[in-house]
């Protein structure tokens, strides 16, 4: 087995949890920043509190392998 095959095999064993944790953290930070911004007041005025919360929960950060963060 060559070096490339060994590296590929070891990469397959790595857990993808780091990207998931980073994505969750970025999502939470983004949602908090949005909730504390003037845009939030506009969203609540336009859609109502309940619908604005639903829209906010739909906003999620997505970290793809190879992205620089």
N, C-alpha and C positions, 0 to 999 in steps of 0.2 A: 504494500500500500504506500503510495507516494504522499508527499507532504500536503498537496492539495486535497487529496481524498481524506486525510486525517483531519485537516482543518474543517472541511465540509461536514464530516461526521461529528466533530466536536461542536460546531455551530448549531447543528440540529438538536443537540442535547440541551442547549441553553434555554432557560426559561424566558418567555416573552413578558414577564411580569413588570420589568422595568418600564417598558413602553406604556403599559396599562396604568401603572402608578403615576407616571408623568402626565399622561393624558387626563387622568382623573383630577390631578392637582391643578393642571392648567384650566380644565373646565370649571372647577370650583372657583378659582381666582377670577376667571373671566365673568362668571355669573355674579360674583360679589361686586366686581368693578361696575358691571352694567346696572346692578341694583342701586348703586350709590351715584349714578350719573344722572344728568338732566333728561336723558333719553327715557329712563325708567318712568319718570312722571308723565311723559308724553304717551308712553305705551299704556299706562294705567288709565289715563284720560280717554284714550281712543278705544281700548279693548275691555277695560274693567280689570279689577285686581286679579280675579281668578284666571281669566284668559291670559293676562300678562305673565302670570306665574307659569302657566303651561308652556307658553312660548319660550320663556327663559329656560325651562327644563329641557327643551328641545335643542338648545344651543350647547353643543359639545365640541371639545377640542379633539382633533384626531391627529395622532402622531404616527407617521408612516416610517418604516425602516429606511434609513438613509437620509431622512430630514435632518437639517441642522437645527438644533434647539439650544 
